[in-house]
């Protein structure tokens, strides 16, 4: 698949039959069940090997390159049905994304990735709670994802709601989680959603707060980040251009 080829290139490997065959043990030496599974879906095995070889920096580069393709209109042509077949018996995503539910911010699209490439947790305001943290721990510690990207975006309705102190059902509690970002931005003028510059500063601060929260509230992920096994980074999507700015 082309997605695999892109990841291999990012990791500094050449995609070809011999690139993997050298390190593969003979099928006879494998447990029967594992050998049978790999024989049934060799493409999935190759995806796993490629994913394991990706470094956090290479994973970030793959997303940056994907966003460049997206904004230039040169997205990879994928056979999604083939990707479904390849990933049907196992998944090895190289990245995890925490993003807003905004309809303009779909991570798979803005990073030009395919089926099985990324774990994506979406919630208004791209914040984290224990459920999302647990999901990210699974993604990184168990499934091998190499980066966690907190993806905010411009003109965020949730951030505007937090700035305006909106009260409405369960949304009230959700917006309260963004209030620290609102308070952290020192703006002596208009502090409402009508002030575009203020809203964008709060959105950026909220991304940084979420990155910090992941490290502080998940000892599992902090340890992995401290060891260099993963990276936890923030980014901001401009919904008017599709371009992602990295912090």
N, C-alpha and C positions, 0 to 999 in steps of 0.2 A: 504494500500500500504506500501511497505517496507520503502519508503522514509519517510512517515509520522511516522512510528515506530522509525526510526533513529532520527528524530527531537524531538519526544516526549521523547526519552531516553536522548537526549542532554539537554532538558529542565527540566528533573527530574520528568517526569510524567510516569505513567504506562498506556499503551495502552490497552483499554478494553471498553466494552460497558458501564459499570457503571462509568467509569472515567469521562464521559461527561454527562451522563443522569442526575446526581444529580443537575447540574446547569442549565439544560435546562427548560425553561418555558413550560407549557402545550401548545400543538398546538392550542388549542381553544383560548388562550390568545394572540396569535400572530395575526398580520394583515393577512387577508386571502391570499393576494398575497405572503407574505413572507412564510407563512406556506406551501403554495402550492409549492413554489420553493424548500424549504428544503425537502419536502416529495419527490419531483421528483429527487433530487440529494443530499441525506443525506451525502454521502462521501465528497462532496464539503463543506458542513457545518462543518464537523469534521476537514477538512483541515484548514478552517478559524479559528476554535477554537484553534487548535494546534499552528498555526502560531502566533496568538495573544499572546500565552503564552511564546513564545520563547524570550529570552533576547539577547541583542547584543553579550554578551560573549558566550552564548550557540550557537548562529548562527556561530560565528567564529570557535568554536570547531567542529561544524558539517562540516564545510568546511575543517578544518585540518584533521578530521577523513576521510573525503571523499578522500582527496589527498593521505592519507596513503593507503587507499584501492586501489586507482588508481596505485600507484607506486609498490604495492605488487602484483598486478594482481588479487585482490580479490574483484572486483567491485560487487555491488549489482545487482542481476538479477531482472530486472523490466519488468512489463507488460505495455509497452508503450501505447498500445491501451486502456487499462483500465485507465491509467493516462489521456489520451485524454478525455475519457468520464467523468472522475471526474472533470477535470478542464474546461470542455467545457462551463459551466455556471458561472464560476467565478475563479479568480486567486488570490492567496495569497502568493507570493514569499517571502521568509525570507531573501534574500540577493540580493544586486545589485552589479554588477561587471562592471568596466570600464577597458576594455582590448584592446590589439592591434589586428589588423586584421590577424596577423600571423597565418598561417594554422596549426601551431603546438601548438597553445595556446588556443584552445577551452575551455572556462571555464566549461561548463557542463561536459566535459569529464575529465579534470584534477582534478575537485572537485567531480567527481562521483555523479552527481545530475540528477534528472529526469525532466520530463515535468512539468512546473508550479512551479519549485523550486526557480528560479533566474531570475531577470531582467538582461540583458546583453547589454551593449553599447560598440560597437567595432569600433575603429578608429586607423589608423596607429599611433604608438607612444603613445597610451593610454593617450591622452590629453583631456581637456574638453573645450567646448565653451558654449554659452548660450542655445543652443538646448539640449546638453547633460545634462547641469545643470537643465534645466526645466524637462527633463525626470527623472532625479534622484530625484527631488523634488516630482514629481508625485509618484514615486516608494516608497519613504519613508513616505511622509505626507499623501498621499491618500490611497495607497495600503498596507502600513504597513511593508515594508522591514526594517529589523533591522540593517543591516550593509551595508556600501559602501566599496568595495575593489577595489583599483586601482592596477591592475595586470600588471606589466611590465614583460619582459622576456629577457633572454640572447640572444646574437647574433641578436639584433633587427635591421632590415634593415632601419627603419625610423631613429633610433638613429645614425646609421652609415652615413646615408645621411646628417643628421644635422651636424655631425662631419666634413664631407667633403664639407659642404656648397654647396650641390647639388642644381641646378636650373633646374626646369622642370615643366612648366605649373602650375596647381593648387597645385602641390606638394610643390612648393617653399614657398607658404604662410603657409602650414601645418608644414613644417620643421622649419620655423621661430619660431614657438611656442615652439620648443625644444631648441632653441639657449641659453636661460638663463641657462639651465642645463649644456650645453657644457661649457659656460663661468664660471660656478661655480666650475668646477673641475680644481684644480690647478695641471697641468701636464706640466713640463718643457721640456719633451721629445717629442716624436711623438704624435701629437694631431689628427691624422687621424684615419679612420676606420681600418687601418692596425694594430693599437695598441689595441689588444683585451682587456687588462686590463683597458685602458682608456675608451673604449666603454662601458664596464660594469659599470664603475663608473658613467658615464653620464646617463646610463639607470636607475641606482638607484636614482641619483639626480632628474631625470625627474619624477619618481614615487613620490618622496617626494614633488616636486614642484606641481604636480597635486593634491595631498592630500591637500596641503596648499591652492591651488587655489579654491578648492571646498568650503572650509571654508570661504575664503575671498570674494568669488564672489556670494555666496548663503547665505543670512541672514537666510533663512528658514532652511537650513540644519545645519548651525552653531548653531542656537538656539536649534534644536533638539539634536545635539551632546553635547552641553553644559549642557542640562538637563538630559543627559544619556539615551535618548530615542533611539538613534542610535550611532554607532561608525563608524568613517571614518578612514580606515587603508590602508597601502600600503603593497604590497607583490611582490615577484619576482619569476618567473618560470624559472627553468633551463631546457632548451629545450633538453638537452642531457640525462636527467634523469627523467624528468616529475615531479620533486620535487619542491614544492613551499616553499620559504623562506619568513617568515613574519617579518615585521618591527614593 
